[in-house]
């Protein structure tokens, strides 16, 4: 089974799935570990994060996936902002997001396009894939 297919399809509506993802972005922005934990399934996977590459990881797995990722963010970046712009749910349980990431290390700041593919099951995040470009997301359908 592919990690993206973890968990059952969401029994919620597409707007509910989008709401879960929006809340995850908000919790990440606030660095609210408790809210992130509440939104994340025990089997969650975060795949392909730039921060992970910097610290030698290609994925984060389990209930603490987003929490571990956030800890590495604090270690690697002076500032990291995820700036989602558009949200769409092409099928139940999947949310595609396009936006930008603004990151700083020391005095250097960069803003780059970004895209995310989220899987939500029963109101919990089960998978997040960070894509390097919005075009990569468009290729997914």
Secondary structure as GFF3:
##gff-version 3
##sequence-region A 1 141
A	DSSP	three_ten_helix	3	5	.	.	.	ID=ss1
A	DSSP	alpha_helix	14	30	.	.	.	ID=ss2
A	DSSP	alpha_helix	33	39	.	.	.	ID=ss3
A	DSSP	beta_strand	40	47	.	.	.	ID=ss4
A	DSSP	alpha_helix	50	55	.	.	.	ID=ss5
A	DSSP	beta_strand	59	61	.	.	.	ID=ss6
A	DSSP	alpha_helix	65	76	.	.	.	ID=ss7
A	DSSP	beta_strand	79	91	.	.	.	ID=ss8
A	DSSP	beta_strand	94	105	.	.	.	ID=ss9
A	DSSP	beta_strand	108	121	.	.	.	ID=ss10
A	DSSP	beta_strand	124	131	.	.	.	ID=ss11
A	DSSP	alpha_helix	134	138	.	.	.	ID=ss12
###
